[in-house]
């Protein structure tokens, strides 16, 4: 993988990690306020989708090591 591709993937990773943290903070605030459970559940689903994207990108950046 080219260095530029890897740098772009790392940049995307940083953005997704920040977005994941933002969703986490928003979910915690919603729970404390007592927001509708359905809204909280939807936010958690979006947060999980972002986590899946992070995992896929990490797999592209980190080489497989055969033990």
Beta strands, then each sheet from edge to edge (+ up, - down):
end
